[in-house]
Amino acid sequence: MGRTKRKEAKLVGYNLFYDLTGKLVTERTSTDIKELKKFFTPEEYNTLTTVIRETTTKLDKIHNEVEAHLNARILKN
């Protein structure tokens, strides 16, 4: 069976997980598109690079804010 070519790719992701033990975890992922440069026009590549960089910066700020709120909680045993 041959591989199916995908028509899209996840470039940036952010997840917020909460498990049954009460643990909250954030996860940010981003794709390094350097190896994909040959598939884009220079304008597309520059646009994607900028968007990924800006999105990553903003998601990091969100992550830090969530972490600060979690660290400020009064934990009860």
N, C-alpha and C positions, 0 to 999 in steps of 0.2 A: 504494500500500500504506500503510495507516495505522500510526501509532506504537502500540506495545504498551506499556501502562502497567506499570511495574515494581512489584513488591510488596515490594521491599527496596532499601536504599541503603547503600553503604559510608560509614560516618561517620568511622572512624579506621582507618588502616592503618600497618603497619610492615614494611619489607622489608630483608633483608640479602642483598646481592649479592656474588658473588665471580667475577671474570672470569679468563680464561685467562692474563692477564699477572700475576696475583697481587694485583690490586687489590680491596680489600674496601670496599664502600660501603653505608652504611645510609641509609634513606629513611623519613621519617615524614610521613604525610599526615593531615589532618583536615578535616572539612567544616564550613563556617560555616552553621549552620542557621537564621540569622535570617530568611531569606526563606521558610523553610518553617513559620514559627511559626503561620501561619493554619491549617495542617492539623492541629495538635496541640491537645489540651486544655492549659490552663495547667500542670497537674500533669505531663503528658507532656513538655512543652517544658522545664520546669525540671529534670526528671529527666535528660533527654537532655543539656542544657547542663552539668549537674554531671558526668555520666558522661564526656562528651567532655573537659571540663577536667581531670578527675582522671586519665583515661587518657593524655592528652597529657603531663601532668606526669610520670607514671611512665615513659612511653616515652622522654621526654627524658633521664631519669636513666639508663635502659638505654643509650641512645645515647652518653651521656657516659662511661659505664663501658667500653663496647666501645672507644670512641675512646682512652681512657686506656690500655687494655691494648695496643692497636695501637701507640700512641706509645712504649710501654715496651719494645717488641721491639728486639732488636739486629738491625739489617739487615745482611745479608751480600751482597757483590757477587760 
